[in-house]
Amino acid sequence: MPVDPQIQALLDRGTGVPATHTLSVAEARRLYEARIAVMAQPAAVERVEDRTIDGPAGPMRLRIYTPQGKGPFPLMVFFHGSGFVLCSLDTHDGMCRNLAAGIGCLVVSVDYRLAPEHRFPAGPDDCLAATRWAAAHAAELGADAARIMVAGDSAGGNMAAVTALRLRDEGGPGLVGQMLLYPVTDYHTPGTPSYAENADGYGLTRDTMEWFWAHYLGETGDASHPHASPLRAPDLSRLPAAYVLSAEYDPLRDEAERYGERLRAAGVPAEITRRPGMNHGFLFWVGLVGGADAALEDACAWARGIFGGAAPLSGRPAG
């Protein structure tokens, strides 16, 4: 279908804004943080608390969202996008509130280290450590350590997929699910048909993805490492159930769907849903775009089902 009219109106409003890949990292971060002011009011939650924990390389910030109701709540550990370089706890505050309220789960949002100051594998190392911390402190937080899911959008979806892989291979804890929202699952080269079809004109561009990857991996980075490009992992079996969301007008559409298809082929229950007319990052516009509202409702319904009935997979090493 054509680009959703509400999405197209947002794209038109961005006409004339410099492309991300033409900016300095500092200026790109400033522009992305400025988007907060034009987002819709998110759903209400009971409590929001910032914490600092010991991370792999020093203090690491978390933001903890407790939903309304009576716990212990299922637990979602959330990793924000964008591109391993941009965004923060603040840019994704509304998304985390919407997930906490829509699912009825406690959300721990992770302020992992960003590139280029901290290149791969700093981010995945932080996300693994934060997930283990959340599991170990679940009771203290009012959460259920037997019902843990990882989640993330874009580069955060990459972090969630990689964290699930590492928990499987490196001793757990077990997860019941992984919510991958238009995730990055592979390096930009050789690319996919959607990289060519949606290379420009729909927000995220191929040039910007190349800019992100260059900052994340650097000249000596290993693009084929499964902790950078989880689509290239040789074995995707024994992973938790997955929800893989893609957008029709997204360069990352095909790699997201291919990851879901590989999960299914490996025996992992995977729901793969492409949202027609949507572009990359459309969940920022919940409350402003009807298609985003519907997508969020569907994702939350899937998570409620997983939290309600699934037993965690153990984190046994592969082999």
C-alpha positions as CSV (number, residue, x, y, z in Angstrom):
1,M,0.0,0.0,0.0
2,P,1.1,3.6,-0.3
3,V,2.8,5.3,2.7
4,D,0.3,5.9,5.4
5,P,-1.0,9.5,5.1
6,Q,-0.3,10.2,8.7
7,I,3.3,9.0,8.3
8,Q,3.7,10.9,5.1
9,A,2.6,14.1,6.9
10,L,5.3,13.5,9.4
11,L,7.9,12.9,6.7
12,D,6.8,16.1,5.0
13,R,7.3,18.1,8.2
14,G,10.9,16.8,8.2
15,T,11.6,18.1,4.7
16,G,14.8,20.3,4.9
17,V,16.1,18.7,8.1
18,P,19.7,17.6,7.4
19,A,20.2,13.9,6.9
20,T,21.7,12.2,9.9
21,H,24.8,10.9,8.1
22,T,25.7,14.5,7.2
23,L,25.9,15.6,10.8
24,S,28.4,15.3,13.6
25,V,27.5,12.8,16.3
26,A,26.8,15.6,18.8
27,E,24.4,17.5,16.4
28,A,22.6,14.3,15.5
29,R,22.1,13.5,19.1
30,R,20.7,17.0,19.8
31,L,18.2,16.6,16.9
32,Y,17.0,13.2,18.1
33,E,16.6,14.4,21.6
34,A,14.5,17.3,20.3
35,R,11.9,14.9,18.9
36,I,10.7,14.3,22.5
37,A,8.8,17.6,22.4
38,V,6.6,16.6,19.5
39,M,5.6,13.1,20.7
40,A,2.2,12.3,22.1
41,Q,1.5,12.0,25.8
42,P,2.3,8.4,26.8
43,A,0.2,6.1,29.0
44,A,0.2,6.5,32.8
45,V,2.3,4.2,35.0
46,E,2.4,3.9,38.8
47,R,6.0,4.8,39.3
48,V,9.3,5.7,37.5
49,E,12.7,5.4,39.2
50,D,16.2,6.0,38.0
51,R,18.9,3.6,39.3
52,T,22.6,3.4,38.8
53,I,24.3,0.0,38.9
54,D,27.8,-1.4,38.5
55,G,28.2,-2.1,34.8
56,P,31.1,-3.9,33.0
57,A,33.1,-0.7,32.7
58,G,31.7,1.5,35.5
59,P,28.4,3.0,36.6
60,M,25.4,2.2,34.3
61,R,22.0,4.0,34.4
62,L,18.7,2.2,34.4
63,R,15.1,3.6,34.4
64,I,12.5,1.4,36.0
65,Y,8.8,1.7,35.1
66,T,6.3,0.0,37.5
67,P,2.8,-0.4,36.0
68,Q,-0.4,0.2,37.9
69,G,-1.8,-2.8,39.7
70,K,-0.5,-5.4,42.0
71,G,2.8,-7.3,41.5
72,P,4.9,-9.3,41.2
73,F,4.8,-8.2,37.6
74,P,6.4,-9.9,34.6
75,L,9.7,-8.2,33.7
76,M,10.8,-6.6,30.4
77,V,14.4,-5.4,29.9
78,F,14.3,-2.8,27.2
79,F,17.1,-1.5,25.0
80,H,16.6,1.7,23.0
81,G,17.6,2.4,19.4
82,S,19.0,4.3,17.4
83,G,21.9,3.0,15.4
84,F,24.2,2.2,18.3
85,V,25.0,5.9,18.4
86,L,22.0,8.0,19.2
87,C,19.1,8.3,21.6
88,S,18.8,7.7,25.4
89,L,16.5,6.8,28.3
90,D,14.7,10.1,27.6
91,T,14.0,9.6,23.9
92,H,12.4,6.2,24.7
93,D,10.7,7.2,27.9
94,G,7.2,7.3,26.3
95,M,7.7,4.0,24.5
96,C,8.7,2.3,27.8
97,R,5.7,3.8,29.6
98,N,3.4,2.6,26.8
99,L,4.8,-0.9,27.0
100,A,4.6,-1.1,30.8
101,A,1.0,0.1,30.8
102,G,-0.1,-1.9,27.7
103,I,1.4,-5.2,28.9
104,G,1.2,-4.8,32.6
105,C,4.8,-5.5,33.1
106,L,7.7,-3.8,34.9
107,V,10.1,-2.3,32.4
108,V,13.8,-1.8,33.0
109,S,15.2,0.5,30.4
110,V,19.0,0.3,29.9
111,D,21.3,3.2,29.2
112,Y,24.0,1.1,27.5
113,R,27.2,2.7,26.2
114,L,27.0,4.2,22.8
115,A,29.4,4.4,19.9
116,P,31.7,5.9,18.7
117,E,33.0,6.6,22.2
118,H,32.3,3.0,23.1
119,R,32.4,0.7,20.1
120,F,31.3,-2.9,19.8
121,P,31.1,-5.0,22.0
122,A,30.6,-2.4,24.7
123,G,26.8,-2.1,24.1
124,P,26.0,-5.8,24.1
125,D,28.2,-6.3,27.2
126,D,26.2,-3.7,29.0
127,C,22.9,-5.1,27.9
128,L,23.8,-8.6,29.1
129,A,25.0,-7.3,32.4
130,A,21.8,-5.2,32.9
131,T,19.6,-8.2,32.1
132,R,21.4,-10.3,34.7
133,W,21.1,-7.6,37.2
134,A,17.4,-7.2,36.6
135,A,16.9,-11.0,37.0
136,A,18.9,-11.1,40.2
137,H,17.0,-8.1,41.7
138,A,13.5,-9.0,40.3
139,A,11.9,-9.6,43.7
140,E,13.3,-6.4,45.1
141,L,11.8,-4.5,42.1
142,G,8.4,-6.2,42.5
143,A,8.9,-8.4,39.5
144,D,8.8,-12.2,38.7
145,A,12.2,-13.7,37.8
146,A,10.5,-16.6,36.1
147,R,8.9,-14.2,33.5
148,I,11.6,-12.2,31.9
149,M,11.6,-10.8,28.3
150,V,14.1,-8.7,26.4
151,A,12.9,-6.1,24.0
152,G,14.2,-3.2,21.9
153,D,13.6,-1.2,18.8
154,S,16.0,-0.8,15.8
155,A,19.5,-1.1,17.2
156,G,17.9,-1.9,20.5
157,G,16.2,-4.9,18.8
158,N,19.7,-6.0,17.8
159,M,20.8,-5.7,21.4
160,A,17.7,-7.8,22.5
161,A,18.4,-10.5,19.9
162,V,22.1,-10.6,20.9
163,T,21.3,-10.7,24.6
164,A,19.0,-13.7,24.0
165,L,21.7,-15.5,22.1
166,R,24.3,-14.8,24.8
167,L,22.0,-15.8,27.7
168,R,21.4,-19.1,25.9
169,D,25.2,-19.7,25.3
170,E,26.6,-18.1,28.5
171,G,24.6,-19.5,31.3
172,G,21.4,-17.6,31.5
173,P,19.1,-16.5,33.1
174,G,16.3,-18.0,31.1
175,L,13.9,-15.8,29.1
176,V,10.3,-16.4,28.1
177,G,10.4,-14.0,25.1
178,Q,12.2,-11.5,22.9
179,M,10.3,-8.5,21.4
180,L,12.2,-7.3,18.3
181,L,10.8,-4.0,16.9
182,Y,12.0,-3.3,13.4
183,P,15.4,-4.7,14.5
184,V,18.9,-4.4,13.0
185,T,19.9,-8.0,12.5
186,D,22.7,-7.7,9.8
187,Y,25.4,-5.6,8.5
188,H,24.4,-3.2,5.6
189,T,26.5,-5.1,3.0
190,P,25.6,-7.0,0.9
191,G,22.2,-5.7,2.0
192,T,18.7,-6.9,1.0
193,P,16.0,-5.8,-1.5
194,S,14.4,-3.5,1.1
195,Y,17.7,-1.7,1.5
196,A,17.5,-0.8,-2.2
197,E,13.7,-0.2,-2.3
198,N,13.7,2.0,0.8
199,A,17.2,3.5,0.5
200,D,15.9,7.1,0.7
201,G,12.8,9.1,1.3
202,Y,11.2,7.3,4.2
203,G,13.2,8.6,7.2
204,L,15.9,6.1,7.9
205,T,18.2,5.8,4.8
206,R,20.9,3.4,3.7
207,D,23.5,6.1,4.0
208,T,22.5,6.7,7.6
209,M,22.8,3.0,8.3
210,E,26.3,2.9,6.9
211,W,27.1,5.9,9.1
212,F,25.8,4.1,12.1
213,W,27.7,0.9,11.4
214,A,31.0,2.8,10.7
215,H,30.7,4.4,14.2
216,Y,29.7,1.2,15.9
217,L,32.3,-1.2,14.5
218,G,35.1,1.1,13.3
219,E,37.6,0.0,10.7
220,T,38.6,-3.2,12.5
221,G,35.1,-4.2,13.6
222,D,33.8,-7.7,12.7
223,A,30.6,-7.3,10.9
224,S,30.1,-11.1,10.6
225,H,30.3,-11.7,14.4
226,P,26.9,-13.0,15.6
227,H,26.9,-10.5,18.5
228,A,27.0,-7.7,15.9
229,S,24.9,-9.3,13.2
230,P,22.7,-11.9,14.8
231,L,21.3,-13.0,11.5
232,R,24.7,-14.5,10.8
233,A,24.6,-16.7,14.0
234,P,25.0,-20.3,12.9
235,D,22.5,-21.7,15.4
236,L,19.2,-20.0,16.4
237,S,17.7,-23.0,18.1
238,R,16.7,-23.0,21.8
239,L,15.9,-19.3,21.9
240,P,12.8,-17.8,23.5
241,A,9.7,-17.1,21.6
242,A,10.0,-14.0,19.4
243,Y,7.8,-11.1,18.2
244,V,9.4,-9.6,15.1
245,L,7.8,-6.4,13.9
246,S,8.8,-4.9,10.5
247,A,7.6,-1.8,8.5
248,E,6.8,-1.8,4.8
249,Y,8.9,1.3,4.1
250,D,12.0,0.5,6.1
251,P,15.5,-0.4,4.8
252,L,15.6,-3.0,7.6
253,R,12.4,-4.7,6.7
254,D,13.8,-7.8,5.0
255,E,16.6,-8.5,7.5
256,A,14.0,-8.3,10.4
257,E,11.7,-10.7,8.6
258,R,14.6,-13.0,7.6
259,Y,15.6,-13.2,11.3
260,G,12.1,-14.2,12.2
261,E,12.0,-16.8,9.4
262,R,15.4,-18.3,10.6
263,L,14.0,-18.5,14.2
264,R,11.0,-20.4,12.9
265,A,13.2,-22.7,10.9
266,A,15.2,-23.4,14.0
267,G,12.0,-24.4,15.9
268,V,11.5,-21.2,17.8
269,P,7.9,-19.8,17.9
270,A,8.1,-16.5,16.1
271,E,5.4,-14.1,15.2
272,I,6.4,-12.0,12.2
273,T,4.3,-9.0,11.4
274,R,4.8,-6.4,8.7
275,R,2.9,-3.2,9.2
276,P,1.7,-1.8,5.9
277,G,2.3,1.9,5.1
278,M,4.6,2.3,8.1
279,N,8.3,3.4,8.1
280,H,11.2,2.8,10.4
281,G,10.7,4.2,13.9
282,F,6.9,4.6,13.6
283,L,6.3,3.5,17.2
284,F,7.6,7.0,18.3
285,W,4.3,8.2,17.0
286,V,1.9,6.2,19.1
287,G,-1.0,8.6,19.9
288,L,-0.5,10.5,16.6
289,V,-0.6,7.7,14.0
290,G,-3.4,5.2,14.0
291,G,-1.2,2.5,12.5
292,A,1.3,2.9,15.3
293,D,-1.5,2.6,17.9
294,A,-2.6,-0.6,16.3
295,A,0.9,-2.1,16.1
296,L,1.6,-1.3,19.8
297,E,-1.7,-2.9,20.8
298,D,-0.8,-6.1,18.9
299,A,2.7,-6.2,20.3
300,C,1.4,-5.8,23.9
301,A,-1.2,-8.5,23.3
302,W,1.5,-10.9,22.2
303,A,3.6,-10.1,25.2
304,R,0.7,-10.6,27.6
305,G,0.1,-14.0,26.1
306,I,3.8,-15.0,26.4
307,F,4.0,-13.7,30.0
308,G,0.8,-15.5,30.9
309,G,1.7,-18.9,29.7
310,A,5.4,-19.5,28.8
311,A,8.1,-21.1,30.9
312,P,11.6,-19.7,30.6
313,L,14.1,-21.4,28.5
314,S,17.2,-22.4,30.4
315,G,20.5,-20.6,29.6
316,R,22.4,-23.8,28.9
317,P,25.5,-23.5,26.8
318,A,25.1,-24.6,23.2
319,G,26.4,-28.0,22.2
